[in-house]
Amino acid sequence: MRLLIILMVLFGTTIGVVAADLPREQRIAGEIVDSIVVGDPVWLGTEDGQAFLAIYTAQETAKPEGGLIILHGRNAHPDWVGVVQPLRTELPASGWVTLSLQLPVAAVDAPADAYDLLVSESYPRIMAGIQYLKERDVTPIVLLGHSLGARIGLAYLASNPQAEVGALVAVGLPIGRSDPREDILGAIEKLRIPILDIYGSRDLQAVTQTARERAAVARRSGNEGYQQQEISGADHFFRGLDDTLVTRVRAWLKRWGSVPRDAQAK
């Protein structure tokens, strides 16, 4: 499988044929649509006509503070009970519109390499989410990703510096042995928008053991809007500490999330 993926990339064959498992994604969407309690399922489309599920939750205040596009982690979905669901359902009370996207998924038995290919394959969906919020006059827009979703959001912004996104929240951002370390750290170095790098003290080793390195790269880049926070006792999914995570993210968004991009310090 690893060799097949490499050959597909080298010879320009469509990556999605190898990386994304569309039937599995459709099954996941079908399983969760009827169980959504807060928010509304919506179907968005990419420029190439691919439809995918998202969950839109309107703000509970008179006017929105902004829009939060949420990117789930590996083998998860847009209503995942850990991290994703608490943030997408509770932040609207503070004025934030949330749009949680279903990202491409790999086959159950896919090797880790397949998820590397899903990173860039997710970009059109992020673009569709941005467009969806803009059409509803929801600005500024912030990306929030958990685990692989944090890596995807970071990579998207580094590859698309003109994207109309004002800030990034990276929850449990991992840099594992098989991950493209230089690409991830290089992406942090490139960004000049505010970044909240938040993780748990009991998080994955790929998160906790690279925290100092992530912060050092951000400092060297001169990004004054970068902030790293550790939540004591939290694991990768913040089990039992959902409220603490929501409170921390809400406070950070109040300071940085509503600042128009052209008004941010460079």
Secondary structure, 3 states (H helix, E strand, C coil): CHHHHHHHHHCCCCHHHHHCCHHHHHHHHHHHHCCCCCCEEEEEECCCCCEEEEEEECCCCCCCCEEEEEECCCCCCCCCCCCHHHHHHHHHHHCEEEEEECCCCCCCCCCHHHHHHHHHHCHHHHHHHHHHHHHCCCCCEEEEEECHHHHHHHHHHHHCCCCCCCEEEEECCCCCCCCCHHHHHHHHHHCCCCEEEEEECCCCHHHHCCHHHHHHHHHHHCCCCEEEEEECCCCCCCCCCHHHHHHHHHHHHHHHHCCCHHHCCC
